[in-house]
Amino acid sequence: MSQTRRISLRENQPHPRYTVWELTLRCDQFCTHCGSRAGDARDTELSLDEALDVVDQLAAMGTKDVVLIGGEAYLHEGFLDIVRALKAAGIRPMMTTGGVGVTPQLARGMADAGIVQVSVSVDGLETAHDLIRGSKGSFQAAIRALKVMHEAGIPIAANTNLNRVNRSDLEPLFALLAELGIAAWQVQITVPLGRAADRPQMILQPYDLVELVPRIAAIKEAAFSQGITVMPGNNLGYFGPEEALLRSLYEGGSDHWGGCMAGRYVMGIESDGAVKGCPSLQTSSYVGGNLKQSSMQEIWDTSPKLAFTRTRTVDDLWGFCQTCPFASTCMAGCSFTAHALFGRPGNNPYCHFRARTLAKQGKRERLVARTEASGLPFDCGDFALVLEDWGHDEPFQGGHFLPEERFDLEEKTFPETPEGQKKKLAYLVRKLASTKKQSACQTCPAHS
């Protein structure tokens, strides 16, 4: 979701106000956590004429914001034509990219076409990012993309998938991104979807949230003073002590998670015309129809697969989520995250309130992979959920995706140079994170 805009829960009739559109599955990276397993274009991707017709349909249905993704959206032959068409239709065109192919010339073309914001995926500092992205040099390419788009006058943002490879990088990564001039930063959890489903050892455990969420909240507090909006993705957080801080766009706000918006005010379009309530939902279970055969309005109005969040109730939840005091509001958090773990939504262990509640009882939940994913875009395997004592030894999981050392900074004074000020900001954020963690989790055995 756009890092600087949100969908109001006071919207009227459900409509695809915010649409994420995969223009092509073709990609110039082979990321190890890619949910769509991007690389090659789909065999039946929409033509430029068909895509321009989709723009007209979006405008007719009241869409306000469209985020263009891939693969890599700029690899679609009609990328800039589609941006221009969206702009002309009164829709805000945005983009999320890995940035490898963003040249100064392309950045100027995007600015001229009318793109209003671009978010670059930066998944940690250089070592972690290149490992996750599966390509040495991809970190430098992402940073270069941020710089050239900033120089072209495009408002820039960043987004980060959090996992056990990069979780130690949060504070210095924020310092670096702030120095580059980002307006916003979205952080979300890597979900075992697509290629990430093949690497369960990189996935966070639910109890990792007890330590991680207060750190993100501390970063957000520091970010306010920098004029940067830090927002959690739709699968991070839920009703811990920092909920209002995490969800609010402005300092002192009282916002909170209001349930999955898939098929209510959010829509996803795959490059072959398949329509889902959310771009990350599993293709095998949630495609409501295809724009090559049906109109967008018909799919939106008649498909139960697209509209499942409009009718579900607390009775559709299960496990801890059904008994939670926030159940009727939260509705088990992010739907595609829960489905990626258990094959259906309605019970989501990636919840800060849930992890803290269990921790106070000296317990925690651990996810254990049971079956492999099929190898198709947006596929997932299956996980067992183990309830155990907090101090239980975690089984060793081999492979090269292992937790890295926590970022540590011993210096207390810093030179008045750009590099020194970057380190100073990183130190400040870590200090805030440490203070926040102690005050928020005094009863948690993880910090006793």
Phi, psi and omega in degrees: 000146181308136186286346184240008177224155178220161176271127178285135177287355178266009176304156181275233182303135177307135178202158184283068183299323184236118185236133174253123190240113175279103183290322179206152175271356177295136183215153178257013172227165179230070189291138185285351180243015187290121181292329182267000183052045185296154179173292178258150176295150172293153182293333187237044181291153180299139174286170178299317179299318178295322179294320179294328174293324175299320177303313180299319180293321178298315180298320181294334182266004174087019178294134180254326185229134174232126174257121180269127181227183174221215022029222173236119184300325183289351176276352174286135185299334182252023186309304184290329176297321180290321176300313180299319181295318177299313180301315180295332180276001179083018179255138179282111178274128177232178185205145169241132188214156170277341169086358186300320184261013181277103177264166175303323179295315179296319179300317178295322177296321178295318179296316180294326181289338175112016179294137189257343176195143174231131176252126179260133179282118178233105189258060178109179172289181194303313183298310182293315182300311181296326178293313181294319182280350175071023183205119176292132182101350182291330177295312180298325177295319179296317179295319178298320179297317177301318182293314185289327177288322175300316179294332179279356178090013178271127174301129185248149176220174177223157174222147185223132171270122183267134179204188184282351175281319191245003187298337179282351185269356192308304188294310178293332177294317176301317180301317180294313181295323177298318179297329181281351174094024179294149175269335186206156179218124176253132177240135181216170183268136170293127183254142179289072182235139180061228182295332177294333177293338178279353186228063184299338181290343179272347186283139174298149169271151182306324182286347175297337181295333181300323178270327190280315186298316176300328177294318179295320178298320178294321176299318181296321177299316178295326183293327178306318181290343178266357183073025182248134178267115175257125182229143174282147171292175185290352180247022180234130172111233180084095159060030166277184181299336184262012187303311182297318178299314183295319188272344187274141178284337185233153181299133181084007181287169183233026181291162176205166177301135183240018178101161181294130182267001183303127178073004175254299176230005179237145177215148175239141177237125175274163189295341178266007178098000177292137184245130178231165178287340179209142184296337183267352180297149184296124183302322185293341187241341193234007178286123182271344181165179182232136184290348174285338181247333186224158176283157178299320180298317180297315180298315182297320186279332192243346187271117176293333178294327179281328191257019189298332180282346182285337187243348186287154181231179178301332179296341178276350178277166180206168181065210182305320186298329180290332182264357185291142178294344178260012189304314187291337177268314186283321182053042174070026172065218186286126185290315184290333178293312179297318181295324180296336181269317192235003178082006176195153177280177174112350178210109189237106181286347178279074185220125182295316178301315181297313181297320179291320179300314179292322181298323178296336176268005182075022183239165173206161177252136178236133179269133180233121180294135181244317181232152181276158175283163187281337183100007179262160177305138177058033177269171179206162177263223181210141183235146168265149179248115184257125174265125185216169175295149183302319185279006181299136177294133179277130181301142178291135175240118184288186180101175185271356177267082180241154179302138176269170178296144174297140175298132181225139182226112184275333186296143177245346175238148188224142179292154180277060177235162177305318180293319179296320180290328175297316179294323179297315179296319178298319179295318180299315182295319179294323178296317176298319181297319180296317179295316182296320182297317182293320182285329185275336190234038184296332182267002185273128180297342179292339183234020179282000000 
